[in-house]
Amino acid sequence: MKNILILLVAVLLVLNIPLSAQEAKTGKKAPNFRLEDVNGKTVELKDLLGKGPVLISFWATWCKPCMEELGEYKEIYNNLKDKGFTMVAISTDNEKTVNKVKPYVVSKGIPGIVLLDTNSEVARKYYATSMPHTVILDKNGNVLYSHTGYKKGDEKIVQEIIEKNL
């Protein structure tokens, strides 16, 4: 069994087939989507492109690392929003917890555009199977970066990518 696994990895490397979904989607065109924001207004991704990089943060109110990450993204957004940077926070809270999203956003001052993906349809398109999940798009909608999870310091990588693409 071990030999078969080694052989499979070797074949994938020789054929240059991506080993993960993350590798597969970096550099690709991001799927368009339409979602409602916390006020009921419909927002479409294609309308957010063209000015500069777009950060998409998939999160949920029950996810502690998401809260920490959004706090860091808030600072990045406030420093770079006037240079063409757009931040989209997509809540993956379901029908049972979605009523907590708007009060949380208001109380914490989460900036940018906050959208609701209660059935995780958009999250699945972006391979966001666990939270938090961050995707950065260039102004043309190509995926520059995709990352699942959060640990202190990740925001520095995100900021660097955003600044490089302003």
C-alpha positions in Angstrom: 0.0 0.0 0.0 2.8 2.4 0.9 4.5 1.7 -2.5 1.3 2.5 -4.3 0.9 5.8 -2.5 4.5 6.8 -3.3 3.9 5.8 -7.0 0.7 7.9 -7.1 2.4 11.0 -5.7 5.3 10.5 -8.2 2.9 10.3 -11.1 1.0 13.4 -10.0 4.3 15.3 -9.7 5.5 14.2 -13.1 2.1 15.1 -14.7 2.1 18.4 -12.8 -1.4 17.7 -11.5 -2.2 19.8 -8.4 -2.1 18.0 -5.1 -4.8 20.1 -3.5 -7.9 22.1 -4.4 -6.1 25.2 -3.1 -3.3 24.8 -5.7 -5.9 24.0 -8.4 -7.8 27.2 -8.0 -5.0 29.7 -7.5 -4.5 31.6 -10.8 -7.9 30.6 -12.1 -10.9 32.9 -12.7 -13.0 33.1 -9.6 -16.6 31.9 -9.9 -19.1 34.8 -10.0 -21.9 34.8 -7.4 -24.9 36.8 -6.2 -25.8 37.0 -2.5 -27.8 39.3 -0.3 -26.0 41.6 2.2 -27.2 42.0 5.8 -29.6 44.7 4.7 -31.3 42.6 2.0 -29.5 44.2 -1.0 -28.3 41.8 -3.7 -24.5 42.1 -4.5 -22.8 40.4 -7.4 -19.0 39.7 -7.5 -18.6 41.0 -11.1 -19.7 44.4 -9.9 -16.9 44.6 -7.3 -14.1 43.9 -9.8 -12.1 46.4 -11.7 -10.8 48.8 -9.1 -8.3 46.7 -7.2 -7.9 43.5 -5.2 -10.9 41.9 -3.6 -10.5 40.0 -0.3 -13.3 37.4 0.3 -13.4 36.1 3.9 -15.7 33.2 4.6 -16.6 33.2 8.3 -19.3 32.3 10.8 -20.4 33.8 14.1 -19.6 30.6 16.0 -16.0 30.5 14.7 -13.6 32.1 17.2 -10.6 32.2 14.7 -12.9 33.9 12.2 -13.6 36.7 14.7 -9.8 37.2 15.3 -9.1 37.2 11.6 -11.9 39.7 10.8 -10.5 42.0 13.4 -7.2 42.0 11.6 -8.8 42.4 8.2 -10.7 45.4 9.6 -7.4 47.2 10.1 -6.1 46.3 6.7 -9.4 47.4 5.1 -9.4 50.8 6.9 -5.8 51.4 5.8 -6.2 50.5 2.1 -9.9 51.0 1.2 -9.1 54.4 -0.4 -6.6 52.8 -2.8 -9.1 50.5 -4.5 -9.2 47.6 -2.1 -12.5 45.9 -1.5 -13.3 43.5 1.4 -16.2 41.1 1.3 -17.1 39.1 4.4 -19.3 36.2 3.6 -21.1 34.7 6.5 -21.8 30.9 6.3 -24.1 31.0 9.2 -27.2 28.8 8.5 -30.9 29.6 9.2 -30.4 28.8 12.9 -27.6 31.3 13.5 -27.9 33.9 10.7 -29.9 36.2 12.9 -26.7 36.8 14.9 -24.8 38.1 11.9 -26.0 41.7 11.6 -25.8 42.4 15.4 -22.3 41.0 15.4 -21.3 43.1 12.4 -22.7 46.3 13.9 -21.2 45.7 17.4 -17.7 44.9 16.1 -17.8 47.5 13.2 -17.0 44.9 10.6 -16.3 47.0 7.5 -16.7 46.3 3.8 -19.5 44.3 2.3 -21.1 41.6 4.5 -23.0 38.9 2.6 -25.1 35.9 3.7 -24.5 32.5 2.3 -26.9 30.5 4.5 -26.7 27.3 2.4 -23.0 27.6 1.8 -23.5 27.4 -2.0 -20.8 30.1 -2.7 -18.5 28.7 0.0 -18.5 25.3 -1.8 -17.6 27.1 -5.1 -14.6 28.5 -3.4 -13.6 25.2 -1.6 -14.3 26.8 1.7 -15.1 23.6 3.6 -14.0 24.9 7.0 -13.8 28.4 8.5 -12.2 30.8 8.3 -11.3 30.7 4.6 -9.7 33.6 2.8 -9.5 34.2 -1.0 -7.8 37.2 -2.6 -8.8 38.2 -6.2 -7.0 40.6 -8.5 -9.0 43.4 -10.1 -9.8 41.0 -13.0 -11.3 38.3 -10.7 -8.3 35.9 -10.9 -7.5 34.0 -7.7 -4.2 35.3 -6.2 -4.4 33.5 -2.9 -6.5 31.0 -1.1 -6.1 29.8 2.5 -8.1 27.9 5.1 -7.7 28.6 8.9 -6.1 31.5 10.8 -3.1 31.9 13.0 -1.6 35.2 14.2 0.6 36.5 11.4 -1.5 35.2 8.5 -2.8 38.8 8.1 0.7 40.0 7.2 0.8 37.7 4.1 -2.7 38.9 3.1 -1.8 42.5 3.5 1.4 42.0 1.5 -0.5 40.4 -1.4 -3.2 43.2 -1.4 -0.6 46.0 -1.3 1.3 44.4 -4.2 -1.9 44.3 -6.3 -3.2 47.8 -5.6 
